[in-house]
Amino acid sequence: MSGAIFGSFFNLCIYRLPRDISIVAPGSFCPNCGHKIRWYDNIPIISWTALFGRCRDCKEWITIRYIIIEILTGLLFLFLLKFCGLNRELFIWLFFFSLLLIISVIDIETFFVLDRVTYPGIIVGAVLSFLVWKPIEHIIGMLLGGGIIFLLVKLSPKLLGKEGMGEGDIEVAMLIGIFLGWKLMLSTLLISSIFGVVIGGGILLLTRRIGSHIPYVPYLAAGGFISWVFSQRIEAFFAL
């Protein structure tokens, strides 16, 4: 349940941060009519389901994204708890993957990556790299990930005739690199590129929107998560 509660807060961040609205005040309100949401209408998962996804006051539809994020965050927290156990590492990865989730959904909805979300994450990762991990590996991971995406951002207009990736993707790659290190950063880039071609390309074909932009951050986040889950095997591969 704690994961779903955090998911409710993440929904607040996803809606407010791109609109420059404080995440502290005012309290939760309907995005359609602006009415303050009562406490019993703000219970994660339960309230949205009980109201059939509609505001109690204006009866307008509230996007299904809210309940999806609450469920997804609950599952993410449960998985990380089972995977890490209750220790210091758990809180590090809860922070990291929660940040990636927020950034990914904002990118899907707005095609923007917010500096005020990525930069603090990079700073936290840099501090952790010195306090917890091997700093050289993680700093190289940050520079490698950011550098490769930077080259793609600069080269894509010349190769494709239009902008293929945004500068926000550079920041996200740096964030993933500083947390995961250079080995997992390489696997992240490989996995994300495969996802981008297969899933992103498939979506564009199905929607007949060939040539349209697709948000790339979710693929980077998914690649980072998969790389982290299989980190031991990836590390062993590089040790061969």
Steps between C-alpha positions, in 0.01 A plus 500: 500500500791736571606471136154604383509799738830609350348440157228751587771754584682418176179575310494839668860564392432383144209742467641801683871515418459566125241767584720674760249432778633442851495136610444617860196727468216517417361159595379249242242640259311383194695591184171568319292714736759597761291382797697383802503121521359368827723270704271200441517562126880501513565144617739334253339252258180469710362851443559504124333159469207591725431817299541315170779738404290815526509812715230502770425868430516556125457134393776545242731211415828484694773339296564132564866592535435571869403147594760349264782691672369407845487131413832509316674675789356251746634211291836674459540552874400140573745366241788711631427392857508133399807550281711708741363418842451764766836677496679815387512386137122477491455873567762594241322305227155611613616857448668430166223301332228726640682794342523317168128420516407865554735622225373234258132583541566874472691430177212289365245772575697814414809394299704698754766401753518740793843616620369551853426128517806353327774723644423430869494130413841523334640682804362232736651231278838674499500520880405133528772401254759632745332382819367158396641387164821522297495862382709453186268238351194713563648828383613324181146364469357851525742639242463201269121501505471876466774511235347235275155654515655845443658372178171351389319827571753694292529247218132409456403823315778435248425128463120514514440852377321588824550492875496138617560543873478786744756642738291378791595145401863593571412591858310174553790297360735682739263424788488131413877487447588654836277251681579185302860543387647466152442127448130514571481827309617324186239228540239768572577673171483169312169393654343845465595519132338159437186609684496828311516326162264211576242662729527863389519405133208260543285770659576743219410235241174409671399864541624589150705785641830416334747783550339619824702542816487238771602554864828316554536536878264207577723271293811623680325443834388151401850419375648625827257294708566178305875560513483548878293184551751295300803695622686193627484328162601817318790562737610137453492547122739794521725297729558235233 
